């Protein structure tokens, strides 16, 4: 009898303890597992917000008082593009200077020393072509002087144009942008302004109009000069303006052109130096609408590229590279299109 009474007393005590625990749990609201007292998890806050909005979280739940406790982790749907963005890694760029620009908005999507001055080398010729197109007719005749054709450093790329040779502005622009012929840059500068220095003044004026703040051009070709420097960001602004010109895009995306005969050479085929424009090249990138290569001992490899695809236009600039200009460019373009695909731009 005494044994039975003890069991009943123990049973009543256990029932009372369970009742008190249940009441405490009901008044506590959401319980966060793995958090120190007083901490609130993001999941708990989200669940509370969804409950107020009349929504419920996914997963199996059990009801304990006024709370809903999941028997497994609840995975909430990510905001549009958030999951994709989490997987989009910033590009790895080896060059000392680089930038990826959204041409439509001017937003810098990636930058590495984008406002630091570097020697541009022959990407200078993008600005040269832009200024020429704004001041000349394509059928104008350019007569090359001795100064234009001989005032070049040793080893400079040239087409062998000599004093007295004549080409149209259009023919000259093909030689400038495809072959990167430096004497043609001089000849065009003299045709527009009378001298290389006067043409450089036009280039600098145009740069300021485009918003360039750290650029100074001293010549139309980009050969080594201590006073001839620009930045990745400024060059992006220049290329953005250039590819807005239909004639520039047409000439600058031509991969093969029949260059006319001159005094020292017969007619010949010249080809584009930018390897990403060739479908047969492993470095080919779909959608290129303009670009230019460059190299000098001081500048290293430089490269500017404009790509338009899927309704978005990107401008990429690489400066002071050591042979990585194409892989750096591809990495930034891939990054830009990944952001676009994720709906982030």
Residue frames as qw, qx, qy, qz and C-alpha x, y, z in Angstrom:
[[0.000, 0.885, 0.465, 0.000, 0.00, 0.00, 0.00],
 [0.298, -0.808, 0.122, 0.493, 2.78, 2.40, 0.97],
 [0.450, -0.134, 0.606, 0.642, 4.59, 1.42, -2.24],
 [0.250, 0.623, 0.645, 0.364, 1.51, 2.27, -4.34],
 [0.117, -0.942, -0.244, 0.199, 1.14, 5.70, -2.64],
 [0.405, -0.575, 0.345, 0.621, 4.77, 6.52, -3.39],
 [0.383, 0.199, 0.683, 0.590, 4.21, 5.72, -7.09],
 [0.099, 0.821, 0.540, 0.158, 1.14, 7.94, -7.20],
 [0.261, -0.879, -0.019, 0.398, 2.99, 10.84, -5.54],
 [0.422, -0.321, 0.527, 0.664, 5.89, 10.46, -8.00],
 [0.311, 0.463, 0.703, 0.442, 3.43, 10.36, -10.89],
 [0.018, -0.928, -0.369, 0.056, 1.72, 13.57, -9.75],
 [0.357, -0.735, 0.209, 0.538, 5.10, 15.30, -9.35],
 [0.421, -0.038, 0.642, 0.640, 6.18, 14.28, -12.86],
 [0.209, 0.693, 0.629, 0.283, 2.89, 15.49, -14.36],
 [0.156, -0.937, -0.171, 0.262, 3.25, 18.84, -12.60],
 [0.413, -0.520, 0.407, 0.627, 6.84, 19.25, -13.88],
 [0.368, 0.253, 0.699, 0.559, 5.81, 18.45, -17.44],
 [0.079, 0.852, 0.513, 0.071, 2.94, 20.93, -17.22],
 [0.247, -0.868, 0.048, 0.429, 5.25, 23.72, -16.06],
 [0.428, -0.272, 0.571, 0.646, 7.80, 22.94, -18.78],
 [0.310, 0.517, 0.691, 0.399, 5.09, 23.01, -21.45],
 [0.029, -0.939, -0.323, 0.110, 3.85, 26.39, -20.27],
 [0.345, -0.709, 0.272, 0.552, 7.37, 27.83, -20.25],
 [0.425, 0.015, 0.678, 0.600, 7.98, 26.54, -23.78],
 [0.223, 0.723, 0.615, 0.223, 4.71, 27.99, -25.04],
 [0.105, -0.959, -0.136, 0.225, 5.53, 31.43, -23.67],
 [0.509, -0.481, 0.379, 0.605, 9.08, 31.37, -25.04],
 [0.513, 0.738, -0.123, -0.420, 8.06, 31.60, -28.73],
 [0.818, 0.496, -0.291, 0.033, 10.69, 30.45, -31.30],
 [0.729, -0.566, 0.342, 0.176, 13.55, 28.38, -29.94],
 [0.521, 0.756, -0.394, -0.043, 16.87, 28.68, -31.75],
 [0.956, -0.219, 0.088, 0.174, 19.07, 25.61, -31.56],
 [0.766, 0.170, 0.034, 0.619, 22.80, 26.21, -31.32],
 [0.110, 0.728, -0.012, 0.677, 22.53, 29.84, -30.17],
 [0.295, -0.046, -0.613, 0.731, 23.64, 31.27, -26.86],
 [0.081, -0.708, -0.647, 0.271, 20.91, 32.73, -24.62],
 [0.006, 0.773, 0.098, -0.626, 19.68, 36.07, -25.95],
 [0.089, -0.304, 0.626, 0.712, 20.88, 35.44, -29.53],
 [0.671, 0.494, 0.351, -0.428, 18.48, 35.34, -32.47],
 [0.507, -0.031, 0.690, 0.516, 19.19, 33.50, -35.68],
 [0.203, 0.243, -0.374, -0.872, 18.49, 34.94, -39.12],
 [0.249, -0.200, -0.891, -0.323, 16.26, 31.94, -39.72],
 [0.129, -0.515, -0.736, 0.420, 14.19, 32.72, -36.63],
 [0.079, 0.477, 0.071, -0.873, 13.80, 36.35, -37.69],
 [0.239, 0.112, -0.643, -0.719, 12.79, 35.28, -41.20],
 [0.209, -0.326, -0.921, -0.051, 10.32, 32.74, -39.84],
 [0.034, -0.543, -0.542, 0.641, 8.73, 35.37, -37.61],
 [0.166, 0.382, -0.211, -0.884, 8.44, 37.79, -40.53],
 [0.260, -0.040, -0.812, -0.520, 6.85, 35.12, -42.71],
 [0.142, -0.425, -0.862, 0.237, 4.40, 34.19, -39.94],
 [0.074, 0.533, 0.283, -0.794, 3.31, 37.82, -39.65],
 [0.265, 0.330, -0.441, -0.791, 2.82, 37.96, -43.39],
 [0.830, 0.153, 0.229, -0.484, 0.68, 34.83, -43.31],
 [0.660, 0.480, -0.569, -0.104, 3.42, 32.66, -44.89],
 [0.874, -0.414, 0.251, -0.045, 4.88, 29.42, -43.58],
 [0.043, -0.661, 0.718, 0.214, 8.39, 28.05, -43.84],
 [0.789, 0.245, -0.495, -0.270, 9.09, 24.90, -45.80],
 [0.259, 0.281, -0.872, 0.305, 9.98, 21.54, -44.26],
 [0.575, -0.446, -0.680, -0.093, 8.23, 19.33, -41.74],
 [0.079, -0.447, 0.378, -0.807, 7.17, 21.15, -38.57],
 [0.431, -0.410, -0.790, 0.149, 5.77, 20.10, -35.21],
 [0.228, -0.708, -0.089, -0.662, 3.60, 22.35, -33.10],
 [0.522, -0.268, -0.627, 0.512, 4.51, 22.96, -29.49],
 [0.091, -0.639, -0.375, 0.665, 2.32, 25.57, -27.91],
 [0.360, 0.870, 0.129, -0.313, 2.38, 28.69, -30.12],
 [0.117, -0.677, 0.597, 0.414, 5.73, 27.76, -31.74],
 [0.914, 0.390, -0.024, -0.110, 6.60, 25.88, -34.86],
 [0.373, -0.658, 0.628, 0.184, 9.82, 23.91, -34.59],
 [0.728, 0.485, -0.406, -0.264, 11.26, 22.18, -37.63],
 [0.897, -0.306, 0.316, 0.044, 12.58, 18.67, -37.29],
 [0.752, 0.125, 0.274, 0.586, 15.24, 19.49, -39.95],
 [0.213, -0.380, 0.083, 0.896, 16.98, 22.65, -41.14],
 [0.422, 0.768, 0.448, -0.179, 14.61, 24.92, -43.04],
 [0.422, -0.037, 0.402, 0.812, 16.01, 26.17, -46.35],
 [0.246, 0.754, 0.313, -0.522, 14.43, 29.48, -47.27],
 [0.647, 0.597, 0.331, 0.341, 14.19, 30.48, -50.93],
 [0.440, -0.292, 0.079, 0.846, 16.98, 32.90, -51.87],
 [0.274, 0.770, 0.100, -0.568, 16.23, 36.27, -53.36],
 [0.779, 0.612, 0.127, 0.041, 16.40, 36.36, -57.16],
 [0.560, 0.710, -0.293, 0.310, 20.02, 35.97, -58.30],
 [0.415, -0.780, 0.408, -0.229, 21.40, 35.79, -54.74],
 [0.898, -0.193, 0.388, 0.083, 22.37, 32.14, -54.95],
 [0.769, 0.534, 0.106, 0.335, 23.96, 32.69, -58.35],
 [0.100, 0.910, -0.240, 0.324, 25.81, 35.77, -57.14],
 [0.671, -0.630, 0.385, -0.062, 27.28, 33.81, -54.27],
 [0.884, 0.033, 0.380, 0.271, 28.94, 31.51, -56.83],
 [0.524, 0.794, 0.034, 0.308, 30.29, 34.37, -58.98],
 [0.692, -0.464, 0.003, 0.553, 33.90, 34.88, -58.05],
 [0.087, 0.919, -0.171, -0.343, 35.82, 38.04, -58.79],
 [0.828, 0.528, -0.142, 0.126, 38.13, 37.58, -61.79],
 [0.714, -0.487, 0.211, 0.457, 41.79, 36.78, -61.26],
 [0.474, 0.869, -0.011, 0.143, 43.76, 39.43, -63.12],
 [0.811, -0.205, 0.014, 0.548, 47.56, 39.27, -63.32],
 [0.371, 0.600, 0.109, 0.700, 48.11, 42.59, -65.10],
 [0.297, -0.133, -0.419, 0.848, 49.05, 45.58, -62.96],
 [0.261, 0.264, 0.178, -0.911, 46.09, 47.65, -64.14],
 [0.053, -0.253, -0.880, -0.399, 42.64, 46.66, -65.36],
 [0.352, 0.199, 0.359, -0.841, 39.00, 47.67, -65.46],
 [0.051, 0.367, 0.880, 0.297, 35.64, 46.24, -66.49],
 [0.176, 0.210, 0.149, -0.950, 33.08, 48.91, -67.34],
 [0.340, 0.570, 0.745, -0.067, 29.37, 48.64, -68.04],
 [0.242, 0.137, 0.359, 0.891, 29.18, 50.82, -71.16],
 [0.173, -0.660, -0.583, -0.441, 25.51, 51.66, -70.69],
 [0.481, -0.827, -0.289, -0.012, 25.77, 52.94, -67.13],
 [0.236, 0.774, -0.393, 0.437, 29.45, 53.76, -66.73],
 [0.754, -0.582, 0.224, -0.206, 29.56, 51.53, -63.64],
 [0.233, 0.565, -0.787, 0.091, 32.91, 49.94, -62.81],
 [0.926, -0.189, -0.159, -0.285, 32.18, 46.26, -62.25],
 [0.891, -0.267, 0.004, 0.368, 35.80, 45.37, -61.55],
 [0.254, 0.918, -0.217, 0.216, 38.89, 47.48, -61.14],
 [0.841, -0.312, -0.014, 0.443, 42.55, 46.96, -60.36],
 [0.381, -0.409, 0.135, 0.818, 44.58, 50.15, -60.08],
 [0.399, 0.661, 0.583, 0.254, 42.05, 51.62, -62.48],
 [0.045, 0.994, 0.092, 0.024, 43.07, 55.21, -61.72],
 [0.578, -0.571, 0.357, 0.462, 46.82, 54.63, -61.78],
 [0.441, 0.791, -0.265, -0.331, 48.76, 55.99, -64.73],
 [0.766, -0.113, 0.556, 0.302, 50.49, 53.57, -67.09],
 [0.055, 0.415, -0.559, -0.716, 52.09, 53.82, -70.52],
 [0.746, 0.324, 0.321, -0.485, 49.38, 52.85, -73.02],
 [0.365, -0.136, 0.775, 0.497, 51.47, 51.89, -76.07],
 [0.037, -0.066, -0.640, -0.764, 49.34, 51.40, -79.22],
 [0.034, -0.633, -0.767, 0.094, 45.94, 51.42, -77.56],
 [0.077, -0.498, -0.022, 0.864, 46.58, 55.16, -77.94],
 [0.004, -0.018, 0.647, 0.762, 45.48, 54.71, -81.55],
 [0.032, -0.606, -0.795, 0.007, 41.87, 54.30, -80.46],
 [0.073, -0.786, -0.245, 0.563, 41.87, 57.96, -79.47],
 [0.143, -0.347, 0.492, 0.785, 43.77, 58.88, -82.64],
 [0.038, 0.286, 0.836, 0.467, 41.12, 57.21, -84.81],
 [0.057, -0.729, -0.645, 0.222, 38.28, 58.80, -82.85],
 [0.094, -0.702, 0.006, 0.706, 39.70, 62.33, -83.28],
 [0.107, -0.162, 0.666, 0.721, 40.41, 61.71, -86.98],
 [0.033, 0.459, 0.852, 0.251, 36.87, 60.50, -87.59],
 [0.069, -0.798, -0.474, 0.366, 35.49, 63.62, -85.95],
 [0.078, -0.748, 0.156, 0.641, 37.60, 65.95, -88.12],
 [0.015, -0.363, 0.709, 0.604, 37.91, 64.26, -91.52],
 [0.827, 0.304, -0.027, -0.473, 35.99, 62.72, -94.38],
 [0.845, -0.153, 0.498, 0.116, 36.93, 59.13, -95.20],
 [0.745, 0.544, 0.256, 0.287, 37.77, 60.08, -98.81],
 [0.050, -0.966, 0.237, 0.088, 40.15, 62.88, -97.85],
 [0.829, 0.392, -0.261, 0.302, 43.70, 62.38, -99.14],
 [0.594, -0.760, 0.191, 0.178, 46.56, 62.12, -96.68],
 [0.644, 0.655, -0.293, 0.265, 49.97, 63.04, -98.10],
 [0.829, -0.489, -0.077, 0.261, 52.78, 61.71, -95.94],
 [0.108, 0.940, -0.301, 0.118, 55.76, 63.89, -95.08],
 [0.589, 0.391, -0.617, 0.346, 59.37, 62.98, -94.38],
 [0.190, -0.404, 0.574, -0.686, 58.88, 63.90, -90.71],
 [0.812, -0.127, 0.145, -0.551, 55.85, 61.65, -90.38],
 [0.957, 0.190, -0.200, -0.091, 57.55, 58.63, -91.91],
 [0.640, 0.391, -0.494, 0.441, 61.01, 58.90, -90.37],
 [0.174, -0.534, 0.451, -0.694, 60.43, 60.26, -86.87],
 [0.905, -0.262, -0.175, -0.286, 60.04, 56.79, -85.30],
 [0.449, -0.632, 0.625, -0.090, 62.03, 54.86, -82.74],
 [0.234, 0.372, -0.873, -0.212, 63.95, 51.76, -83.77],
 [0.007, -0.096, -0.991, 0.095, 61.78, 48.68, -84.13],
 [0.410, 0.317, 0.348, -0.781, 58.51, 50.58, -84.35],
 [0.498, 0.378, 0.775, 0.092, 55.81, 48.83, -86.38],
 [0.201, 0.569, -0.185, -0.776, 55.38, 50.39, -89.82],
 [0.768, 0.462, 0.436, -0.087, 53.93, 49.67, -93.26],
 [0.591, -0.028, 0.418, 0.689, 56.85, 51.23, -95.14],
 [0.238, 0.904, 0.339, 0.109, 54.99, 54.40, -96.09],
 [0.568, -0.146, 0.063, 0.808, 57.48, 57.03, -97.22],
 [0.015, 0.541, 0.050, -0.840, 57.59, 60.73, -98.05],
 [0.265, 0.260, -0.469, -0.801, 55.15, 61.60, -100.83],
 [0.098, -0.235, -0.958, -0.131, 52.94, 58.52, -100.50],
 [0.408, -0.101, 0.032, -0.907, 49.24, 59.25, -100.57],
 [0.145, -0.267, -0.952, 0.036, 46.38, 57.31, -98.97],
 [0.377, -0.595, -0.329, -0.629, 42.78, 58.13, -98.18],
 [0.358, -0.467, 0.495, -0.639, 41.79, 58.70, -94.57],
 [0.922, -0.106, 0.081, -0.364, 39.88, 55.40, -94.66],
 [0.852, 0.315, -0.370, 0.193, 42.87, 53.46, -95.99],
 [0.176, 0.548, -0.543, 0.612, 45.03, 55.11, -93.37],
 [0.610, -0.401, 0.347, -0.589, 42.66, 54.12, -90.57],
 [0.987, 0.029, -0.119, -0.105, 42.82, 50.48, -91.63],
 [0.650, 0.423, -0.449, 0.444, 46.60, 50.68, -91.52],
 [0.136, -0.548, 0.445, -0.695, 46.44, 52.37, -88.12],
 [0.708, -0.301, 0.317, -0.554, 43.96, 50.04, -86.41],
 [0.989, 0.098, -0.061, -0.091, 44.77, 46.69, -88.03],
 [0.782, 0.344, -0.282, 0.436, 48.51, 46.85, -88.63],
 [0.525, -0.793, -0.120, 0.284, 49.15, 49.47, -85.92],
 [0.646, 0.380, 0.083, 0.656, 51.47, 51.33, -88.29],
 [0.382, -0.642, -0.257, 0.613, 53.10, 54.19, -86.43],
 [0.214, -0.109, 0.314, 0.919, 54.02, 56.37, -89.42],
 [0.122, -0.525, -0.663, -0.519, 50.37, 56.37, -90.38],
 [0.366, -0.740, -0.480, 0.296, 49.50, 57.78, -86.98],
 [0.326, -0.439, 0.071, 0.834, 51.95, 60.62, -87.59],
 [0.097, 0.157, 0.576, 0.797, 50.59, 61.23, -91.08],
 [0.218, -0.674, -0.669, -0.228, 47.00, 61.41, -89.89],
 [0.382, -0.685, -0.313, 0.535, 48.00, 63.77, -87.09],
 [0.239, -0.274, 0.263, 0.894, 49.71, 66.13, -89.53],
 [0.012, -0.380, -0.692, -0.613, 46.74, 65.92, -91.90],
 [0.291, -0.752, -0.591, -0.018, 44.31, 66.98, -89.18],
 [0.386, -0.874, -0.159, 0.249, 46.36, 69.50, -87.22],
 [0.359, 0.887, -0.248, 0.153, 49.52, 70.30, -89.14],
 [0.203, 0.553, -0.731, 0.344, 51.81, 68.73, -86.55],
 [0.589, -0.181, -0.777, 0.127, 51.99, 65.88, -84.08],
 [0.188, -0.122, -0.558, 0.799, 52.07, 68.23, -81.09],
 [0.371, -0.004, -0.035, -0.928, 49.00, 70.16, -82.25],
 [0.667, -0.131, -0.616, -0.398, 47.15, 66.88, -82.79],
 [0.447, -0.132, -0.766, 0.443, 48.13, 65.74, -79.28],
 [0.131, 0.035, 0.320, -0.938, 46.43, 68.89, -77.99],
 [0.612, -0.058, -0.342, -0.711, 43.24, 67.77, -79.75],
 [0.633, -0.094, -0.767, 0.031, 43.57, 64.33, -78.19],
 [0.249, -0.105, -0.648, 0.712, 43.91, 65.83, -74.71],
 [0.348, -0.004, 0.057, -0.936, 40.95, 68.13, -75.25],
 [0.690, -0.083, -0.538, -0.477, 38.85, 65.16, -76.34],
 [0.501, -0.072, -0.796, 0.332, 40.00, 63.16, -73.34],
 [0.032, 0.076, 0.482, -0.872, 38.77, 65.87, -70.98],
 [0.535, -0.016, -0.225, -0.814, 35.44, 66.02, -72.83],
 [0.709, -0.075, -0.669, -0.209, 35.02, 62.29, -72.18],
 [0.700, -0.663, 0.011, -0.265, 35.68, 62.69, -68.46],
 [0.848, 0.093, -0.298, 0.428, 39.29, 61.48, -68.41],
 [0.351, -0.930, 0.056, -0.094, 41.09, 62.96, -65.40],
 [0.607, -0.602, 0.459, 0.240, 44.47, 61.23, -65.43],
 [0.783, 0.361, 0.398, 0.314, 45.40, 61.22, -69.11],
 [0.056, 0.846, -0.242, -0.471, 47.99, 63.10, -71.11],
 [0.846, 0.358, 0.316, 0.235, 48.82, 62.22, -74.71],
 [0.228, -0.717, 0.329, 0.571, 52.03, 63.40, -76.37],
 [0.065, 0.316, -0.737, -0.594, 51.74, 61.59, -79.72],
 [0.734, 0.145, -0.089, -0.658, 49.21, 59.75, -81.92],
 [0.728, 0.252, -0.624, -0.134, 50.83, 56.30, -81.80],
 [0.825, -0.533, 0.026, -0.184, 51.84, 55.51, -78.22],
 [0.757, 0.296, -0.376, 0.445, 55.57, 55.01, -78.63],
 [0.620, -0.439, -0.410, 0.505, 57.53, 55.56, -75.44],
 [0.104, 0.606, -0.025, 0.788, 57.30, 59.08, -74.04],
 [0.255, -0.119, -0.690, 0.667, 57.54, 60.10, -70.39],
 [0.251, 0.166, 0.220, -0.928, 54.64, 62.52, -70.84],
 [0.570, 0.026, -0.535, -0.623, 52.36, 60.01, -72.57],
 [0.052, -0.027, -0.935, 0.350, 50.28, 58.20, -69.95],
 [0.574, -0.279, -0.235, -0.733, 46.71, 57.24, -69.15],
 [0.383, -0.196, 0.770, -0.471, 44.77, 54.96, -66.80],
 [0.065, 0.196, 0.964, 0.168, 42.65, 51.84, -67.31],
 [0.171, 0.650, 0.623, -0.401, 39.50, 53.77, -66.39],
 [0.172, 0.679, -0.138, -0.700, 40.26, 56.67, -68.74],
 [0.050, 0.239, -0.816, -0.524, 41.01, 54.27, -71.59],
 [0.151, 0.395, 0.904, -0.066, 37.67, 52.58, -70.95],
 [0.218, 0.734, 0.306, -0.566, 35.94, 55.93, -71.40],
 [0.115, 0.559, -0.496, -0.655, 37.84, 56.48, -74.65],
 [0.015, -0.001, 0.945, 0.327, 36.98, 53.07, -76.08],
 [0.213, 0.544, 0.744, -0.323, 33.36, 53.45, -75.01],
 [0.258, 0.730, 0.018, -0.633, 33.17, 56.66, -77.07],
 [0.055, 0.419, -0.723, -0.547, 34.98, 55.09, -80.02],
 [0.079, 0.157, 0.970, 0.171, 32.70, 52.07, -80.34],
 [0.285, 0.638, 0.512, -0.501, 29.70, 54.41, -80.30],
 [0.259, 0.634, -0.348, -0.641, 30.94, 55.49, -83.75],
 [0.899, 0.297, 0.261, -0.188, 29.63, 53.21, -86.51],
 [0.617, 0.712, -0.331, 0.056, 32.62, 53.79, -88.80],
 [0.139, -0.634, 0.718, -0.250, 35.10, 53.04, -86.06],
 [0.746, -0.109, 0.598, -0.270, 33.35, 49.75, -85.27],
 [0.857, 0.497, 0.052, -0.125, 33.28, 48.75, -88.94],
 [0.452, 0.723, -0.495, 0.163, 36.98, 49.38, -89.49],
 [0.205, -0.582, 0.694, -0.370, 38.09, 48.11, -86.10],
 [0.769, -0.074, 0.576, -0.267, 36.35, 44.74, -86.42],
 [0.766, 0.572, -0.250, -0.156, 37.75, 44.00, -89.87],
 [0.800, -0.427, 0.389, 0.161, 40.17, 41.10, -89.57],
 [0.621, 0.002, 0.525, 0.583, 41.60, 41.25, -93.11],
 [0.271, 0.887, 0.135, -0.349, 42.05, 44.19, -95.47],
 [0.740, 0.364, 0.249, 0.508, 43.70, 44.74, -98.85],
 [0.250, -0.799, 0.028, 0.546, 46.09, 47.60, -98.28],
 [0.618, 0.784, 0.054, -0.018, 46.93, 49.52, -101.48],
 [0.791, 0.197, -0.004, 0.579, 50.30, 49.74, -103.18],
 [0.191, -0.950, 0.072, 0.237, 52.73, 52.46, -102.11],
 [0.368, 0.818, -0.438, -0.070, 56.13, 53.46, -103.53],
 [0.036, -0.553, 0.821, -0.135, 58.10, 50.90, -101.54],
 [0.292, 0.019, 0.940, -0.177, 55.61, 48.01, -101.55],
 [0.279, -0.169, -0.697, -0.639, 52.89, 46.48, -103.66],
 [0.660, -0.341, -0.052, -0.667, 49.32, 45.89, -102.56],
 [0.319, 0.123, -0.903, 0.260, 49.09, 43.41, -99.71],
 [0.615, -0.553, -0.483, -0.287, 46.76, 41.94, -97.14],
 [0.046, 0.370, -0.598, 0.710, 46.99, 43.26, -93.60],
 [0.575, -0.396, -0.707, -0.115, 45.31, 41.59, -90.65],
 [0.462, -0.765, 0.015, -0.450, 43.95, 42.58, -87.25],
 [0.283, 0.432, -0.733, 0.443, 46.29, 42.17, -84.30],
 [0.522, -0.265, 0.476, -0.656, 43.58, 41.51, -81.69],
 [0.162, 0.142, -0.966, -0.142, 43.48, 37.70, -81.50],
 [0.269, 0.259, 0.791, -0.484, 40.13, 37.47, -79.73],
 [0.501, 0.473, -0.018, -0.724, 38.39, 38.58, -82.93],
 [0.379, 0.344, -0.764, -0.393, 39.34, 35.48, -84.92],
 [0.876, -0.122, 0.066, -0.462, 36.85, 32.60, -84.84],
 [0.884, 0.247, -0.384, 0.098, 39.67, 30.20, -85.70],
 [0.230, 0.501, -0.595, 0.585, 41.76, 31.31, -82.72],
 [0.516, -0.320, -0.761, 0.229, 41.48, 29.59, -79.34],
 [0.174, -0.250, -0.396, 0.866, 41.24, 33.05, -77.74],
 [0.145, -0.364, -0.509, -0.766, 38.16, 34.02, -79.77],
 [0.054, 0.343, 0.665, -0.661, 35.42, 35.76, -77.81],
 [0.121, 0.573, 0.719, 0.374, 31.94, 36.16, -79.26],
 [0.081, -0.890, -0.448, 0.031, 30.51, 39.64, -79.65],
 [0.453, -0.402, 0.055, 0.794, 33.59, 41.85, -79.95],
 [0.325, 0.871, 0.358, 0.086, 32.71, 45.24, -81.48],
 [0.259, 0.892, -0.227, 0.293, 36.10, 46.90, -81.13],
 [0.801, -0.544, 0.116, 0.221, 39.53, 46.62, -79.61],
 [0.438, 0.807, -0.344, 0.194, 43.22, 47.31, -79.93],
 [0.892, -0.238, -0.140, 0.358, 46.48, 45.72, -78.83],
 [0.109, 0.933, -0.267, 0.216, 49.61, 47.48, -77.65],
 [0.888, -0.310, -0.033, 0.338, 53.15, 46.78, -76.57],
 [0.319, 0.806, -0.358, 0.347, 56.32, 48.68, -75.75],
 [0.577, 0.132, -0.650, 0.476, 59.19, 47.89, -73.42],
 [0.040, -0.143, 0.471, -0.870, 57.84, 50.34, -70.83],
 [0.618, -0.103, -0.025, -0.779, 54.12, 49.65, -71.30],
 [0.351, -0.040, 0.928, -0.123, 54.28, 45.88, -71.42],
 [0.012, -0.333, -0.833, -0.442, 51.20, 44.31, -73.03],
 [0.285, 0.258, 0.329, -0.862, 48.13, 46.52, -73.19],
 [0.030, -0.267, -0.870, -0.413, 44.72, 45.59, -74.56],
 [0.374, 0.199, 0.300, -0.855, 41.33, 47.25, -74.89],
 [0.065, -0.178, -0.926, -0.325, 38.22, 45.30, -75.85],
 [0.477, 0.086, 0.204, -0.850, 34.54, 46.10, -76.29],
 [0.062, -0.123, -0.976, -0.170, 31.98, 43.29, -76.36],
 [0.520, 0.025, 0.120, -0.845, 28.25, 43.43, -76.90],
 [0.341, -0.060, -0.921, -0.179, 26.08, 40.39, -76.27],
 [0.300, -0.492, -0.805, 0.140, 22.69, 39.57, -74.77],
 [0.120, -0.876, -0.347, -0.313, 21.73, 43.23, -74.69],
 [0.503, -0.828, 0.056, 0.242, 24.72, 44.37, -72.62],
 [0.605, 0.687, -0.194, 0.354, 27.95, 46.11, -73.68],
 [0.721, -0.627, 0.041, 0.294, 31.17, 45.78, -71.70],
 [0.389, 0.830, -0.325, 0.231, 34.45, 47.65, -72.00],
 [0.880, -0.408, 0.040, 0.242, 37.61, 45.92, -70.73],
 [0.298, 0.861, -0.358, 0.203, 41.05, 47.47, -70.40],
 [0.903, -0.315, 0.003, 0.292, 44.28, 45.69, -69.45],
 [0.253, 0.896, -0.287, 0.225, 47.52, 47.61, -68.86],
 [0.064, -0.671, 0.705, -0.222, 51.06, 46.62, -67.88],
 [0.958, -0.074, 0.189, -0.200, 50.55, 42.90, -68.47],
 [0.129, -0.566, 0.786, 0.211, 53.24, 40.30, -69.00],
 [0.202, 0.113, -0.900, -0.370, 51.63, 38.07, -71.58],
 [0.063, 0.335, 0.892, -0.298, 48.35, 37.67, -69.68],
 [0.220, 0.190, -0.029, -0.957, 46.39, 40.36, -71.53],
 [0.507, -0.072, -0.623, -0.591, 44.06, 37.92, -73.28],
 [0.464, -0.288, -0.823, 0.154, 43.39, 35.67, -70.28],
 [0.085, -0.262, -0.450, 0.849, 42.87, 38.72, -68.06],
 [0.337, 0.074, -0.242, -0.907, 40.41, 40.15, -70.58],
 [0.532, -0.171, -0.755, -0.344, 38.48, 36.89, -70.83],
 [0.332, -0.266, -0.770, 0.475, 38.31, 36.57, -67.04],
 [0.093, 0.254, 0.277, -0.922, 36.76, 40.03, -66.68],
 [0.449, 0.036, -0.441, -0.776, 34.32, 39.53, -69.55],
 [0.484, -0.202, -0.849, -0.068, 33.20, 36.17, -68.17],
 [0.175, -0.290, -0.635, 0.695, 32.67, 37.83, -64.79],
 [0.236, 0.179, -0.012, -0.955, 30.59, 40.60, -66.35],
 [0.537, -0.038, -0.593, -0.598, 28.36, 38.22, -68.28],
 [0.397, -0.229, -0.857, 0.237, 27.93, 36.05, -65.18],
 [0.021, 0.280, 0.443, -0.851, 26.67, 39.09, -63.28],
 [0.398, 0.126, -0.292, -0.861, 24.34, 39.89, -66.15],
 [0.505, -0.108, -0.811, -0.275, 23.00, 36.33, -66.26],
 [0.309, -0.303, -0.774, 0.462, 22.34, 36.51, -62.50],
 [0.103, -0.814, -0.484, -0.304, 20.32, 39.68, -62.97],
 [0.514, -0.592, -0.219, 0.581, 22.73, 41.85, -61.00],
 [0.140, -0.380, 0.220, 0.887, 23.28, 44.41, -63.77]]
